[in-house]
């Protein structure tokens, strides 16, 4: 994907491009530009024998948040996604009921979620 990243940032001069593993976000004020870019991205990924999932979205960022790598990103603040928060709370509640867990083990389990 490094080749693709360089193509997008350098050749296509996309200013706001973020990727983590197989998740990517591209920000631009013009939806038509994004649609044209999407077609070019499909072609580029095709040469790498990759494709975009059918659930991609093009929308105005002012209208809602961006869900990316476990967070909901708004203009002014960022929140962890609710389902991730609920899973963490359930795990912490279950760990609180365990009698044999040491403080060090407890801390390792919690830190992995906080990280």
DSSP file (Angstrom, degrees, kcal/mol; ACC not computed):
  #  RESIDUE AA STRUCTURE BP1 BP2  ACC     N-H-->O    O-->H-N    N-H-->O    O-->H-N    TCO  KAPPA ALPHA  PHI   PSI    X-CA   Y-CA   Z-CA
    1    1 A X     >        0   0    0      0, 0.0     4,-2.7     0, 0.0     5,-0.2   0.000 360.0 360.0 360.0 -13.1    0.0    0.0    0.0
    2    2 A X  H  >  +     0   0    0      1,-0.2     4,-2.5     2,-0.2     5,-0.2   0.906 360.0  52.5 -60.2 -40.9    3.0    2.3    0.3
    3    3 A X  H  > S+     0   0    0      1,-0.2     4,-2.3     2,-0.2    -1,-0.2   0.928 110.7  47.5 -58.0 -46.2    3.0    2.7   -3.5
    4    4 A X  H  > S+     0   0    0      2,-0.2     4,-2.5     1,-0.2    -2,-0.2   0.909 109.7  52.8 -63.1 -43.8   -0.7    3.7   -3.4
    5    5 A X  H  X S+     0   0    0     -4,-2.7     4,-2.6     1,-0.2     5,-0.3   0.928 111.4  46.1 -57.9 -47.0   -0.1    6.1   -0.5
    6    6 A X  H  X>S+     0   0    0     -4,-2.5     4,-2.9     1,-0.2     5,-0.9   0.905 111.2  52.3 -64.5 -41.3    2.6    7.9   -2.5
    7    7 A X  I  X>S+     0   0    0     -4,-2.3     5,-2.2    -5,-0.2     4,-0.6   0.932 113.6  43.8 -58.9 -46.5    0.5    8.0   -5.6
    8    8 A X  I  <5S+     0   0    0     -4,-2.5     6,-2.1     3,-0.2    -2,-0.2   0.920 121.8  37.0 -67.7 -45.2   -2.4    9.6   -3.8
    9    9 A X  I  <5S+     0   0    0     -4,-2.6    -2,-0.2     4,-0.2    -3,-0.2   0.896 130.8  25.4 -76.6 -41.0   -0.3   12.1   -1.8
   10   10 A X  I  <5S+     0   0    0     -4,-2.9    -3,-0.2    -5,-0.3    -2,-0.1   0.924 129.6  32.7 -94.0 -51.2    2.3   13.0   -4.4
   11   11 A X  I  <<S+     0   0    0     -5,-0.9    -3,-0.2    -4,-0.6    -4,-0.1   0.917 131.2  32.8 -75.5 -42.8    0.8   12.4   -7.9
   12   12 A X  S   <S-     0   0    0     -5,-2.2    -1,-0.2    -6,-0.2    -3,-0.2   0.562  97.9-138.1 -90.9  -8.5   -2.8   13.2   -7.1
   13   13 A X        +     0   0    0     -6,-0.3     2,-0.6     1,-0.2    -4,-0.2   0.856  32.6 175.9  55.1  41.7   -1.8   15.9   -4.5
   14   14 A X        -     0   0    0     -6,-2.1     3,-0.3     1,-0.2    -1,-0.2  -0.690  12.4-168.6 -78.4 119.7   -4.5   14.8   -2.0
   15   15 A X  S    S+     0   0    0     -2,-0.6     2,-0.8     1,-0.2    -1,-0.2   0.907  74.3  44.2 -79.2 -43.6   -3.9   17.0    1.1
   16   16 A X  E    S+A   27   0A   0     11,-0.6    11,-2.6     2,-0.0     2,-0.4  -0.747  73.4 140.6-110.8  85.1   -6.2   15.3    3.6
   17   17 A X  E     +A   26   0A   0     -2,-0.8     2,-0.4    -3,-0.3     9,-0.2  -0.994  21.5 178.7-128.4 126.3   -5.6   11.6    3.3
   18   18 A X  E     +A   25   0A   0      7,-2.9     7,-2.9    -2,-0.4     2,-0.4  -0.994   1.8 176.9-131.0 133.5   -5.5    9.3    6.3
   19   19 A X  E     +A   24   0A   0     -2,-0.4     2,-0.4     5,-0.2     5,-0.2  -1.000  13.2 178.0-139.8 138.2   -5.0    5.5    6.3
   20   20 A X  E >  S-A   23   0A   0      3,-2.6     3,-2.5    -2,-0.4     2,-0.3  -0.935  70.8 -52.2-136.1 114.2   -4.6    2.9    9.0
   21   21 A X  T 3  S-     0   0    0     -2,-0.4     0, 0.0     1,-0.3     0, 0.0  -0.415 125.5 -16.1  55.7-113.9   -4.3   -0.7    7.7
   22   22 A X  T 3  S+     0   0    0     -2,-0.3     2,-0.4    -3,-0.1    -1,-0.3   0.351 118.8  93.3-103.9   7.2   -7.3   -1.1    5.4
   23   23 A X  E <   +A   20   0A   0     -3,-2.5    -3,-2.6     2,-0.0     2,-0.3  -0.838  51.7 176.2 -98.5 135.3   -9.3    1.9    6.6
   24   24 A X  E     -A   19   0A   0     -2,-0.4     2,-0.4    -5,-0.2    -5,-0.2  -0.993  16.4-165.5-140.1 150.3   -8.9    5.2    4.8
   25   25 A X  E     -A   18   0A   0     -7,-2.9    -7,-2.9    -2,-0.3     2,-0.4  -1.000   3.4-173.1-132.3 132.2  -10.4    8.7    4.9
   26   26 A X  E     -A   17   0A   0     -2,-0.4     2,-0.4    -9,-0.2    -9,-0.2  -0.996  10.2-159.0-125.9 126.0  -10.0   11.4    2.3
   27   27 A X  E     +A   16   0A   0    -11,-2.6   -11,-0.6    -2,-0.4     2,-0.3  -0.884  24.1 145.9-109.0 135.1  -11.3   14.9    3.1
   28   28 A X        -     0   0    0     -2,-0.4     6,-0.1   -13,-0.1    -2,-0.1  -0.960  47.6-129.6-160.7 151.1  -12.2   17.5    0.4
   29   29 A X  S    S+     0   0    0     -2,-0.3     2,-0.6     1,-0.1    -1,-0.0   0.663  90.8  72.5 -79.4 -15.9  -14.8   20.2    0.1
   30   30 A X     >  -     0   0    0      1,-0.2     4,-1.7     2,-0.0     5,-0.1  -0.886  58.9-166.6-108.7 114.5  -16.0   19.1   -3.4
   31   31 A X  H  > S+     0   0    0     -2,-0.6     4,-2.2     1,-0.2    -1,-0.2   0.859  90.9  56.0 -66.1 -34.7  -18.1   15.9   -3.6
   32   32 A X  H  > S+     0   0    0      1,-0.2     4,-2.3     2,-0.2    -1,-0.2   0.904 105.4  51.7 -64.9 -40.5  -17.7   15.7   -7.4
   33   33 A X  H  > S+     0   0    0      1,-0.2     4,-2.7     2,-0.2    -1,-0.2   0.917 109.5  50.6 -59.3 -43.3  -13.9   15.8   -7.0
   34   34 A X  H  X S+     0   0    0     -4,-1.7     4,-2.3     1,-0.2    -2,-0.2   0.876 108.5  51.5 -64.1 -38.0  -14.2   12.9   -4.5
   35   35 A X  H  X S+     0   0    0     -4,-2.2     4,-1.6     2,-0.2    -1,-0.2   0.914 112.2  45.8 -65.2 -41.9  -16.4   10.9   -6.9
   36   36 A X  H  X S+     0   0    0     -4,-2.3     4,-1.8     1,-0.2    -2,-0.2   0.911 112.9  50.3 -66.2 -41.3  -13.8   11.4   -9.7
   37   37 A X  H  X S+     0   0    0     -4,-2.7     4,-2.8     1,-0.2    -2,-0.2   0.879 105.1  58.0 -63.3 -37.7  -11.0   10.5   -7.3
   38   38 A X  H  X S+     0   0    0     -4,-2.3     4,-2.4     1,-0.2    -1,-0.2   0.900 104.9  50.5 -59.4 -41.7  -12.9    7.4   -6.3
   39   39 A X  H  X S+     0   0    0     -4,-1.6     4,-1.8     2,-0.2    -1,-0.2   0.918 112.4  46.5 -62.6 -43.0  -12.9    6.1   -9.9
   40   40 A X  H  X S+     0   0    0     -4,-1.8     4,-2.5     1,-0.2    -2,-0.2   0.883 110.7  52.8 -66.9 -37.8   -9.2    6.7  -10.2
   41   41 A X  H  X S+     0   0    0     -4,-2.8     4,-3.1     2,-0.2     5,-0.3   0.910 106.1  53.7 -63.3 -42.2   -8.6    5.0   -6.9
   42   42 A X  H  X S+     0   0    0     -4,-2.4     4,-2.0     1,-0.2    -1,-0.2   0.916 109.7  48.3 -58.2 -43.1  -10.5    2.0   -8.1
   43   43 A X  H  X S+     0   0    0     -4,-1.8     4,-1.4     2,-0.2    -2,-0.2   0.940 113.1  47.1 -62.7 -47.0   -8.3    1.8  -11.1
   44   44 A X  H  X S+     0   0    0     -4,-2.5     4,-0.8     1,-0.2     3,-0.4   0.925 113.3  47.5 -61.5 -45.5   -5.1    2.1   -9.1
   45   45 A X  H  <>S+     0   0    0     -4,-3.1     5,-3.1     1,-0.2     3,-0.5   0.838 105.1  61.4 -66.2 -31.0   -6.2   -0.5   -6.6
   46   46 A X  H ><5S+     0   0    0     -4,-2.0     3,-1.3    -5,-0.3    -1,-0.2   0.868  99.4  54.7 -60.8 -37.0   -7.2   -2.8   -9.4
   47   47 A X  H 3<5S+     0   0    0     -4,-1.4    -1,-0.2    -3,-0.4    -2,-0.2   0.773 109.7  47.7 -67.8 -23.8   -3.6   -2.8  -10.6
   48   48 A X  T 3<5S-     0   0    0     -4,-0.8    -1,-0.3    -3,-0.5    -2,-0.2   0.322 119.6-113.7 -94.1   6.3   -2.7   -4.0   -7.1
   49   49 A X  T < 5S+     0   0    0     -3,-1.3     2,-0.3     1,-0.3    -3,-0.2   0.862  79.2 120.5  61.0  39.0   -5.4   -6.6   -7.2
   50   50 A X      < -     0   0    0     -5,-3.1     2,-0.3    -8,-0.1    -1,-0.3  -0.854  43.3-162.3-124.0 162.0   -7.4   -4.8   -4.5
   51   51 A X        -     0   0    0     -2,-0.3     2,-0.3    -3,-0.1    -9,-0.1  -0.977  23.5-107.9-144.4 159.6  -10.9   -3.3   -4.4
   52   52 A X        -     0   0    0     -2,-0.3     4,-0.0     1,-0.1   -10,-0.0  -0.681  40.9-112.2 -85.9 136.8  -12.9   -0.9   -2.4
   53   53 A X    >   -     0   0    0     -2,-0.3     3,-0.9     1,-0.1    -1,-0.1  -0.266  24.5-116.7 -64.3 157.3  -15.7   -2.4   -0.2
   54   54 A X  T 3  S+     0   0    0      1,-0.2    -1,-0.1     3,-0.0    -2,-0.0   0.586 105.5  71.2 -74.2  -9.8  -19.2   -1.6   -1.3
   55   55 A X  T 3   +     0   0    0      2,-0.1    -1,-0.2     0, 0.0    -2,-0.1   0.110  66.5 135.0 -97.0  24.1  -20.0    0.3    1.9
   56   56 A X    <   -     0   0    0     -3,-0.9     2,-0.4    -4,-0.0    -4,-0.0  -0.263  40.6-150.2 -64.5 160.2  -17.8    3.4    1.2
   57   57 A X        -     0   0    0      2,-0.1     2,-0.5     0, 0.0    -2,-0.1  -0.996  20.3-167.4-139.7 142.0  -19.3    6.8    1.8
   58   58 A X        +     0   0    0     -2,-0.4     2,-0.3     2,-0.0   -27,-0.0  -0.988  35.4 140.2-123.6 118.9  -19.1   10.3    0.5
   59   59 A X        -     0   0    0     -2,-0.5     2,-0.4     5,-0.0    -2,-0.1  -0.977  56.4 -87.1-153.7 163.1  -20.7   12.9    2.7
   60   60 A X    >>  -     0   0    0     -2,-0.3     3,-0.9     1,-0.2     4,-0.6  -0.605  29.6-145.8 -74.3 130.3  -20.4   16.4    4.0
   61   61 A X  G >4 S+     0   0    0     -2,-0.4     3,-0.6     1,-0.2    14,-0.2   0.800  96.4  65.1 -68.6 -28.0  -18.3   16.3    7.2
   62   62 A X  G 34 S+     0   0    0      1,-0.2    -1,-0.2    12,-0.1    13,-0.1   0.804  97.1  58.1 -63.3 -27.3  -20.4   19.2    8.6
   63   63 A X  G <4 S-     0   0    0     -3,-0.9     2,-0.3     1,-0.1    -1,-0.2   0.784 121.7 -17.5 -75.8 -28.8  -23.4   16.9    8.6
   64   64 A X  S << S-     0   0    0     -4,-0.6    -1,-0.1    -3,-0.6     2,-0.1  -0.931  76.4 -75.3-163.2-178.6  -22.0   14.2   10.9
   65   65 A X        -     0   0    0     -2,-0.3     2,-0.5     9,-0.1     9,-0.2  -0.354  38.0-116.9 -87.1 169.5  -18.9   12.7   12.4
   66   66 A X  E     -B   73   0B   0      7,-2.3     7,-3.2    -2,-0.1     2,-0.7  -0.942  19.8-147.2-105.9 125.5  -16.3   10.5   10.7
   67   67 A X  E     +B   72   0B   0     -2,-0.5     2,-0.4     5,-0.2     5,-0.2  -0.845  34.6 156.8 -94.2 115.3  -16.0    7.0   12.1
   68   68 A X  E >   -B   71   0B   0      3,-2.5     3,-1.7    -2,-0.7    -2,-0.1  -0.984  58.9 -17.8-148.3 128.4  -12.4    6.0   11.9
   69   69 A X  T 3  S-     0   0    0     -2,-0.4     3,-0.1     1,-0.3    -1,-0.1   0.809 128.2 -43.6  43.7  46.4  -10.2    3.4   13.7
   70   70 A X  T 3  S+     0   0    0      1,-0.3    11,-2.3    10,-0.1     2,-0.3   0.503 119.9  95.4  89.1   4.5  -12.6    3.1   16.7
   71   71 A X  E <   -BC  68  80B   0     -3,-1.7    -3,-2.5     9,-0.3     2,-0.6  -0.898  66.1-135.5-126.7 156.1  -13.3    6.8   17.2
   72   72 A X  E     -BC  67  79B   0      7,-3.4     7,-2.5    -2,-0.3     2,-0.6  -0.962  28.5-156.4-107.2 114.8  -16.0    9.2   16.1
   73   73 A X  E     +BC  66  78B   0     -7,-3.2    -7,-2.3    -2,-0.6     5,-0.2  -0.838  15.1 177.3-102.9 119.4  -14.3   12.3   15.0
   74   74 A X        -     0   0    0      3,-2.7    -9,-0.1    -2,-0.6   -12,-0.1  -0.547  44.9 -98.8-106.8 175.6  -16.2   15.6   15.0
   75   75 A X  S    S+     0   0    0     -2,-0.2     3,-0.1     1,-0.2    -1,-0.0   0.907 119.8  24.9 -61.9 -41.7  -14.9   19.1   14.2
   76   76 A X  S    S+     0   0    0      1,-0.1     2,-0.3    -3,-0.0    -1,-0.2   0.624 128.6   8.6-103.0 -15.7  -14.3   20.1   17.8
   77   77 A X        -     0   0    0      2,-0.0    -3,-2.7    -5,-0.0     2,-0.4  -0.959  58.9-127.6-159.1 170.0  -13.8   16.8   19.6
   78   78 A X  E     -C   73   0B   0     -2,-0.3     2,-0.3    -5,-0.2    -5,-0.2  -0.989  19.7-169.8-131.1 137.5  -13.3   13.1   19.3
   79   79 A X  E     -C   72   0B   0     -7,-2.5    -7,-3.4    -2,-0.4     2,-0.2  -0.930  27.3-113.6-124.8 150.1  -15.2   10.3   21.1
   80   80 A X  E     -C   71   0B   0     -2,-0.3    -9,-0.3    -9,-0.2   -10,-0.1  -0.575  49.6 -94.4 -74.3 145.7  -14.6    6.6   21.4
   81   81 A X     >  -     0   0    0    -11,-2.3     4,-2.1    -2,-0.2     3,-0.5  -0.334  30.7-123.3 -62.9 144.4  -17.3    4.5   19.6
   82   82 A X  H  > S+     0   0    0      1,-0.2     4,-2.8     2,-0.2     5,-0.2   0.879 108.6  54.2 -58.2 -42.5  -20.1    3.4   21.8
   83   83 A X  H  > S+     0   0    0      1,-0.2     4,-1.9     2,-0.2    -1,-0.2   0.860 109.7  47.9 -65.0 -33.0  -19.7   -0.3   21.1
   84   84 A X  H  > S+     0   0    0     -3,-0.5     4,-2.2     2,-0.2    -1,-0.2   0.905 112.0  49.7 -71.0 -41.4  -16.0   -0.2   22.0
   85   85 A X  H  X S+     0   0    0     -4,-2.1     4,-2.5     1,-0.2    -2,-0.2   0.918 110.9  49.8 -62.1 -43.8  -16.8    1.7   25.2
   86   86 A X  H  X S+     0   0    0     -4,-2.8     4,-2.4     2,-0.2    -1,-0.2   0.905 110.1  50.2 -63.6 -41.8  -19.5   -0.8   26.2
   87   87 A X  H  X S+     0   0    0     -4,-1.9     4,-2.2    -5,-0.2    -1,-0.2   0.911 111.5  48.6 -61.9 -42.0  -17.2   -3.8   25.6
   88   88 A X  H  X S+     0   0    0     -4,-2.2     4,-2.6     2,-0.2    -2,-0.2   0.922 111.1  49.6 -64.7 -43.3  -14.5   -2.2   27.7
   89   89 A X  H  X S+     0   0    0     -4,-2.5     4,-2.4     1,-0.2    -2,-0.2   0.893 111.0  49.9 -63.4 -39.7  -17.0   -1.5   30.5
   90   90 A X  H  X S+     0   0    0     -4,-2.4     4,-2.3     2,-0.2    -1,-0.2   0.912 111.7  48.4 -63.8 -42.3  -18.3   -5.1   30.4
   91   91 A X  H  X S+     0   0    0     -4,-2.2     4,-2.4     2,-0.2    -2,-0.2   0.921 112.2  48.1 -66.0 -42.8  -14.7   -6.4   30.6
   92   92 A X  H  X S+     0   0    0     -4,-2.6     4,-2.2     2,-0.2    -2,-0.2   0.908 111.3  51.0 -63.4 -41.9  -13.8   -4.1   33.5
   93   93 A X  H  X S+     0   0    0     -4,-2.4     4,-0.8     1,-0.2    -1,-0.2   0.906 111.4  47.9 -62.0 -41.2  -17.0   -5.1   35.4
   94   94 A X  H >X S+     0   0    0     -4,-2.3     3,-0.6     1,-0.2     4,-0.6   0.894 111.5  50.0 -66.4 -39.5  -16.2   -8.8   34.9
   95   95 A X  H >< S+     0   0    0     -4,-2.4     3,-1.0     1,-0.2    -2,-0.2   0.853 103.1  60.7 -67.7 -33.5  -12.6   -8.3   36.0
   96   96 A X  H 3< S+     0   0    0     -4,-2.2    -1,-0.2     1,-0.2    -2,-0.2   0.776 101.4  54.7 -64.2 -24.8  -13.8   -6.5   39.2
   97   97 A X  H << S+     0   0    0     -4,-0.8     2,-0.3    -3,-0.6    -1,-0.2   0.666  86.9  98.3 -81.9 -17.4  -15.7   -9.7   40.2
   98   98 A X    <<  -     0   0    0     -3,-1.0     3,-0.0    -4,-0.6    -3,-0.0  -0.547  52.2-169.7 -75.9 133.7  -12.5  -11.8   40.0
   99   99 A X  S    S+     0   0    0     -2,-0.3    -1,-0.1     1,-0.1    -4,-0.0   0.774  79.7  55.0 -90.6 -30.6  -10.8  -12.4   43.3
  100  100 A X  S    S+     0   0    0      2,-0.0     2,-0.4     0, 0.0    -1,-0.1   0.484  78.6 109.6 -88.1  -2.0   -7.6  -14.0   42.1
  101  101 A X        -     0   0    0     -6,-0.2     2,-0.1     4,-0.1     0, 0.0  -0.595  61.5-139.1 -80.6 129.3   -6.5  -11.2   39.7
  102  102 A X     >  -     0   0    0     -2,-0.4     4,-2.7     1,-0.1     5,-0.2  -0.372  24.0-109.5 -79.9 164.5   -3.5   -9.2   40.9
  103  103 A X  H  > S+     0   0    0      1,-0.2     4,-2.8     2,-0.2     5,-0.2   0.899 120.1  52.9 -59.6 -41.1   -3.2   -5.4   40.5
  104  104 A X  H  > S+     0   0    0      2,-0.2     4,-2.1     1,-0.2    -1,-0.2   0.915 111.1  45.6 -63.0 -44.2   -0.5   -5.8   37.9
  105  105 A X  H  > S+     0   0    0      2,-0.2     4,-2.1     1,-0.2    -2,-0.2   0.915 113.6  50.1 -64.2 -43.2   -2.7   -8.3   35.8
  106  106 A X  H  X S+     0   0    0     -4,-2.7     4,-2.4     1,-0.2     5,-0.2   0.932 110.5  49.5 -59.9 -46.8   -5.7   -6.0   36.2
  107  107 A X  H  X S+     0   0    0     -4,-2.8     4,-2.8     1,-0.2    -1,-0.2   0.890 108.7  52.4 -62.5 -40.3   -3.7   -3.0   35.1
  108  108 A X  H  X S+     0   0    0     -4,-2.1     4,-1.6     2,-0.2    -1,-0.2   0.912 111.0  47.7 -61.6 -42.8   -2.4   -4.8   32.0
  109  109 A X  H  X S+     0   0    0     -4,-2.1     4,-0.9     2,-0.2    -2,-0.2   0.920 115.6  43.7 -64.9 -44.5   -5.9   -5.8   31.0
  110  110 A X  H >X S+     0   0    0     -4,-2.4     4,-2.4     1,-0.2     3,-0.6   0.909 110.4  55.1 -68.4 -42.3   -7.3   -2.3   31.4
  111  111 A X  H 3X S+     0   0    0     -4,-2.8     4,-2.8     1,-0.3    -1,-0.2   0.845 100.3  59.8 -62.3 -33.9   -4.3   -0.6   29.8
  112  112 A X  H 3< S+     0   0    0     -4,-1.6    -1,-0.3    -5,-0.2    -2,-0.2   0.862 110.4  42.5 -63.9 -32.9   -4.8   -2.6   26.6
  113  113 A X  H << S+     0   0    0     -4,-0.9    -2,-0.2    -3,-0.6    -1,-0.2   0.891 114.3  49.0 -77.0 -41.3   -8.2   -1.2   26.3
  114  114 A X  H  <        0   0    0     -4,-2.4    -2,-0.2     1,-0.3    -3,-0.2   0.891 360.0 360.0 -66.2 -37.8   -7.3    2.4   27.1
  115  115 A X     <        0   0    0     -4,-2.8    -1,-0.3    -5,-0.2    -2,-0.1   0.499 360.0 360.0 -63.5 360.0   -4.4    2.2   24.7
